[in-house]
Amino acid sequence: QQQQQQQQQQQQQQQQQHSQQQQDGGAQVKDKNKNVGLSLVAIALGTVALAYLAVPLYRLFCQQTGYGGYVSHDRVTAAEQYEMRTDRPLVVRFSSSSHASMPWQFYPLQREIKLVPGQSVLVMYKAKNPTDEDIVGVASYNVSPARAGLYFHKIEFFCDDEQLLRAHEEVDLPVLFHIDKAFADDMSMKDVHDITL
């Protein structure tokens, strides 16, 4: 009988230990599940953040490197304005197009201009809203050939800013820019005589 009681006590102890192990194991599984869940939420939030930031980061990259024909903003001092490279004349052509869903009429007032690197130039684009509704539009731009975008410096430019045109309104939009004089010394630009904005 004493032996039976000892066996029963051992079985009870084993059951208690087994029960305790199951509880500990369950808690560990819950902790692992919680960690996996938190990791998945963090990954999802990180993916959303990267998707949201992708366009502005890409635009910043392009503006800093001239990649994709993006042009850089610049401020020209009076002294710099007169430092021109007359030995390297260029033709800059201006073009425009509108998305099919945009009813505006949008075009450059000059189709092309002759200039030299270092020379500041002002050209105008015309935007007309022929509809009976007010419409907000945003222009985007690039430079062709794309490698010339590194040297195309805009001083005043309407692109990337929202433009509100009231019904039947028309406006002239300025583009003040210059081609960096370093363009003339870049051997990779030797064959470039025409640039299109």
JOUR-V474552 format. One record per residue. RES is the residue in one letter. PSI is psi in whole degrees, 0 to 359 (NA if undefined). Layout:
# JOUR-V474552
((RES:PSI) (RES:PSI))
This chain:
# JOUR-V474552
((Q:318) (Q:323) (Q:321) (Q:319) (Q:320) (Q:318) (Q:319) (Q:319) (Q:318) (Q:317) (Q:319) (Q:319) (Q:318) (Q:318) (Q:320) (Q:317) (Q:317) (H:317) (S:318) (Q:318) (Q:320) (Q:319) (Q:316) (D:317) (G:320) (G:320) (A:321) (Q:319) (V:317) (K:318) (D:318) (K:316) (N:319) (K:316) (N:318) (V:316) (G:315) (L:322) (S:317) (L:321) (V:318) (A:319) (I:316) (A:315) (L:321) (G:320) (T:316) (V:317) (A:316) (L:320) (A:319) (Y:322) (L:351) (A:312) (V:310) (P:324) (L:320) (Y:317) (R:316) (L:315) (F:313) (C:320) (Q:326) (Q:328) (T:347) (G:4) (Y:143) (G:14) (G:9) (Y:147) (V:159) (S:155) (H:149) (D:154) (R:127) (V:128) (T:163) (A:320) (A:318) (E:328) (Q:329) (Y:358) (E:90) (M:154) (R:85) (T:348) (D:358) (R:68) (P:149) (L:160) (V:127) (V:124) (R:149) (F:132) (S:171) (S:154) (S:157) (S:148) (H:148) (A:331) (S:357) (M:114) (P:357) (W:155) (Q:127) (F:122) (Y:156) (P:145) (L:339) (Q:136) (R:331) (E:162) (I:146) (K:136) (L:176) (V:152) (P:135) (G:346) (Q:128) (S:138) (V:140) (L:125) (V:162) (M:145) (Y:149) (K:134) (A:129) (K:138) (N:100) (P:3) (T:174) (D:10) (E:152) (D:138) (I:137) (V:133) (G:158) (V:127) (A:145) (S:170) (Y:162) (N:174) (V:140) (S:132) (P:149) (A:325) (R:339) (A:345) (G:332) (L:332) (Y:354) (F:107) (H:119) (K:136) (I:313) (E:128) (F:135) (F:345) (C:152) (D:357) (D:139) (E:135) (Q:121) (L:122) (L:123) (R:167) (A:127) (H:17) (E:149) (E:144) (V:155) (D:131) (L:124) (P:148) (V:110) (L:122) (F:171) (H:157) (I:125) (D:137) (K:341) (A:342) (F:319) (A:335) (D:353) (D:114) (M:334) (S:350) (M:4) (K:324) (D:1) (V:115) (H:347) (D:136) (I:139) (T:130) (L:NA))
